[in-house]
Amino acid sequence: MSKNLTTSGVARQNVLNNPYALQEIQKAVGLEGVLFENEYRFTKKQLAQFFEVSERTINQCLAKNESELAKNGYGVLSGKRLNELKLTIDNQFDPEVDFMIKTVRLGVFNFRAFLNLSMLLNDSEKKRIIKSFLDGENDFNEDLKFEIFTLIADEPIGFEE
């Protein structure tokens, strides 16, 4: 791509508005969260683990880019929707997972917001691999897919505390 995805909102939106690119990147990345409202959802903690950064780094990126991330699928759940998410997690994962029992508001990302965040982060090896995948003019070659798979396959990120 001719524009830097970290600094160009237009370049980021061009990728995020391409359903084929989203589908191919999601397959290549293989990251699955909890299936909620027909989309995989991820918590800040999961994304911090995935990108090997602190939750503080995720929070700082979110504070600087909240409207862009919200437009692309970040949202804060509370009340009935949060309770539905908790029930969904209980059904999809170990019911002993209790990290959200006292949570009254929870920020969650869909895959599009995850990808948007990956383009905004500055210091992450996994972000660098995803970005190089994107910078390849959407040329989804097998060598790059393999590199993404090997980086990501090290540790599955789940909802365990």
C-alpha positions in Angstrom: 0.0 0.0 0.0 1.2 3.4 -0.7 0.1 5.0 2.6 1.2 4.0 6.1 -1.6 2.1 7.8 -0.4 3.4 11.2 -0.9 7.0 10.2 -3.5 7.0 7.4 -7.1 6.6 8.4 -8.1 6.4 4.8 -5.7 3.5 4.1 -7.0 1.7 7.2 -10.6 2.1 6.2 -9.8 0.9 2.7 -8.6 -2.4 4.2 -11.4 -2.6 6.8 -14.1 -2.0 4.1 -12.9 -4.9 2.0 -14.9 -8.0 2.9 -12.5 -10.3 1.0 -9.5 -8.9 2.8 -11.2 -9.2 6.2 -12.2 -12.8 5.5 -8.8 -13.8 4.3 -7.0 -12.1 7.2 -9.4 -13.7 9.7 -8.7 -17.1 8.3 -4.9 -16.5 8.3 -4.8 -15.1 11.8 -7.1 -17.8 13.2 -8.0 -15.8 16.3 -11.3 -16.8 17.8 -13.0 -15.1 20.7 -16.5 -15.8 21.9 -19.2 -16.0 19.3 -21.7 -13.4 20.3 -24.4 -11.8 18.2 -23.0 -13.6 15.1 -19.5 -12.2 15.5 -16.4 -13.2 17.3 -15.7 -10.8 20.2 -12.5 -10.2 22.1 -11.7 -8.5 25.3 -8.8 -6.0 25.9 -7.1 -8.6 27.9 -7.2 -11.1 25.1 -5.9 -8.6 22.6 -3.1 -7.5 25.0 -2.1 -11.2 25.3 -2.3 -11.7 21.5 -0.2 -8.6 20.7 2.1 -9.2 23.7 1.6 -5.7 25.0 0.1 -4.4 28.3 -3.6 -3.7 28.7 -2.4 -0.1 29.4 -1.1 0.0 25.8 -4.5 -1.1 24.5 -6.2 1.4 26.7 -4.0 4.2 25.5 -4.6 3.3 21.8 -8.3 3.1 22.5 -8.3 6.5 24.2 -6.5 8.1 21.2 -8.7 6.4 18.6 -12.0 5.5 20.3 -14.3 7.0 17.6 -12.5 5.1 14.8 -12.4 1.9 16.7 -16.1 2.3 17.7 -17.0 2.8 14.1 -15.3 -0.4 13.2 -16.8 -2.6 15.9 -15.5 -1.7 19.4 -18.2 -1.4 22.0 -18.9 -1.3 25.7 -21.4 -3.9 26.9 -23.5 -3.4 30.0 -26.8 -4.5 31.4 -28.8 -7.1 29.4 -26.2 -7.4 26.6 -23.4 -8.0 29.1 -25.5 -10.6 30.9 -26.1 -12.3 27.5 -22.4 -12.3 26.8 -21.7 -13.8 30.2 -24.2 -16.6 29.5 -22.7 -17.1 26.0 -19.3 -17.5 27.6 -20.6 -20.0 30.1 -22.1 -22.0 27.3 -19.0 -21.9 25.0 -16.3 -22.2 27.6 -15.7 -23.7 31.1 -18.6 -22.6 33.4 -16.0 -22.1 36.1 -14.6 -19.1 34.3 -15.7 -16.3 36.6 -13.5 -13.4 35.6 -16.5 -11.4 34.6 -18.9 -12.0 37.6 -18.4 -8.6 39.1 -18.0 -6.8 35.8 -20.8 -4.3 35.1 -19.2 -2.8 31.9 -17.0 -4.6 29.4 -15.3 -3.2 26.3 -15.2 -5.8 23.5 -13.8 -5.8 20.0 -15.1 -7.6 16.9 -12.6 -8.9 14.3 -12.8 -5.7 12.3 -12.0 -3.6 15.4 -9.2 -6.1 16.3 -7.7 -5.6 12.8 -8.1 -1.8 13.2 -6.3 -1.9 16.5 -3.5 -3.9 14.9 -3.0 -1.1 12.4 -2.8 1.5 15.2 -0.4 -0.2 17.6 3.2 0.7 17.3 5.2 -1.9 19.2 4.2 -5.5 18.7 5.8 -8.3 16.7 2.5 -9.8 15.8 1.2 -6.4 14.7 4.2 -6.1 12.4 3.4 -9.4 10.8 -0.2 -8.6 10.3 0.7 -5.1 8.9 3.2 -6.6 6.5 0.4 -9.0 5.4 -1.7 -5.9 4.7 1.0 -3.9 3.1 1.5 -6.6 0.5 -1.3 -5.0 -1.6 -3.6 -7.8 -0.3 -1.4 -10.4 -1.9 -2.2 -13.3 0.5 0.8 -15.4 -0.3 1.5 -18.7 1.4 4.8 -17.7 3.0 3.3 -14.8 4.8 0.3 -16.9 5.9 2.7 -19.5 7.3 4.6 -16.8 9.2 1.3 -15.5 10.7 0.2 -19.0 11.6 3.6 -19.8 13.3 3.5 -16.6 15.3 0.0 -17.0 16.4 -0.1 -20.8 17.0 2.3 -20.5 19.9 -0.3 -19.8 22.5 -4.1 -19.9 22.1 -5.8 -16.9 23.7 -9.0 -17.9 25.5 -11.2 -16.6 28.2 -9.4 -18.2 31.1 -8.2 -15.9 33.9 
